[in-house]
């Protein structure tokens, strides 16, 4: 099953605040989240998170370790089983 990532998880991967992720989304800089539930919680799937990480690394020059990308792709869990 495809994991869904919350704002805080993505922010922690990059090293920014959750409000930064929300600002990027509102400005159209990153892919839109899926809104879920009565409270309209924002969630992103793996492919969307990878595109956000690539945007932060390639466009904004954030230093994101390869292990983060591997973890989101699901490679990390496979290697440690």
C-alpha positions in Angstrom: 0.0 0.0 0.0 1.2 3.5 -0.8 2.0 5.5 2.3 0.4 8.9 2.7 2.7 11.7 4.1 1.5 14.6 6.3 2.8 18.2 6.1 5.0 17.8 9.2 6.7 14.6 7.8 7.6 16.4 4.5 8.8 19.5 6.4 11.0 17.3 8.6 12.5 15.6 5.6 13.5 19.0 4.1 14.3 20.8 7.4 11.7 23.5 7.1 8.5 24.3 9.0 5.1 23.0 8.0 3.9 26.5 7.2 6.7 26.6 4.5 5.3 23.5 2.8 1.8 25.0 2.9 3.1 28.3 1.5 4.8 26.4 -1.4 1.6 24.5 -2.1 -0.5 27.7 -2.0 1.9 29.4 -4.3 1.7 26.5 -6.8 5.4 25.7 -6.4 4.7 22.1 -5.4 2.1 19.5 -6.3 -1.3 19.8 -4.6 -2.1 17.6 -1.7 -5.2 15.4 -1.4 -7.6 16.7 1.2 -9.0 13.9 3.4 -11.7 13.7 6.0 -14.0 16.2 7.7 -11.1 18.4 8.7 -9.7 18.3 5.1 -6.2 17.0 6.3 -3.6 17.4 3.6 -1.8 14.2 2.5 0.7 13.4 -0.3 1.5 10.1 -1.8 5.1 8.8 -2.5 5.4 10.1 -6.0 4.2 13.6 -5.0 6.6 13.6 -2.0 9.5 12.7 -4.2 8.7 15.6 -6.6 8.5 17.9 -3.5 11.9 16.7 -2.3 13.4 17.1 -5.8 12.0 20.7 -6.0 13.5 21.5 -2.6 16.9 20.0 -3.6 17.2 21.0 -7.2 15.5 24.4 -7.3 16.0 25.7 -3.7 19.3 24.0 -3.0 18.2 22.3 0.2 20.7 19.5 1.2 18.4 16.4 1.4 20.3 13.2 2.0 19.8 10.3 -0.5 18.6 8.1 2.4 15.5 10.3 2.6 14.7 9.7 -1.0 15.4 6.0 -0.6 13.1 5.9 2.4 10.2 7.6 0.6 10.8 5.3 -2.4 10.4 2.3 0.0 14.0 1.1 -0.6 15.1 1.6 3.0 12.4 -0.7 4.4 13.3 -3.4 1.9 17.0 -3.3 2.7 16.4 -3.6 6.5 14.1 -6.6 6.5 
